[in-house]
């Protein structure tokens, strides 16, 4: 059902963003939001993050498991070129310290199976001075550092002595040998990462709408603006879940590898994030169509 200007969202779509649990959580998240007015172009950073996700799982015995992410060489080369053309080096100089702080926060908090909401709030505190689109891209970048490092060692450990030594400490050979048992987990991870990227791209598209044609006080933009903080929350919450999975693979032994509970949790999060993306995409279409 397509929404039209001035029409209320269907109840199921309103509930997606306004359940009592979400309302209580979002009050806590809104309290961390204190943008200082400085802005940066998120597109180059988002291109590099996507590049990492697409290249990361090129590992023998693993690639075929997550091939539905669609990582073709031409596609990742194009992403890399886009990032470098769009002033990535200037952007990263300004942001690398904060990206690494987020990466460290995830490594520490996601290693011991801590509370996912508390970790999510901790990340929001680290990005409190940024706009909503910047928050989600920075959090994705922090996770991409950990995710990329994990798979980089997995890719190189058979041919590089340094990577082999690091891989042994992380028990990566055991993980790759049991790739078939891990198939549901890797598939769920890939699905959730795609959903997170889709939401992030959609949020960035809202930010890039031409203000001379679409003003912030139009009904379509007001609706979208009200929902974006919740979309950012659930995307970062999903990032925390993915980071916990990657950290959990390290040194957890056969019991963790045999578990399917986490795959189910990731799939449930992916379902929620995909629903949020579909709703935001609908609002984005309305913004375009009502101001042509």
Protein Blocks (a to p, Z undefined) as FASTA:
>chain_A
ZZdehiacdfklmmmmmcfklmmmmmmmmmmpccehiacdfklmmmmmmmmmmmmmmcgh
klmmmmmnopafklmmmmmmmmmmnommmmmmmmmmmmmmmmmmmmmmmmnopafklmmm
mmmmmmmmpcfklmmmmmmmmmmmmmmmmmmmmmmmmmmmklmmmmmmnommmmmmmmmm
mmmmmmmmmmmmmmmmmmmmmmmmmmmpcfklmcfkbmklmmmmmmmmmmmmmmmmmmmm
mmmmmmmmnonajmlmmpcklmmmmmmmmmmmmmmmmmmmmmmmmmmmmmZZ
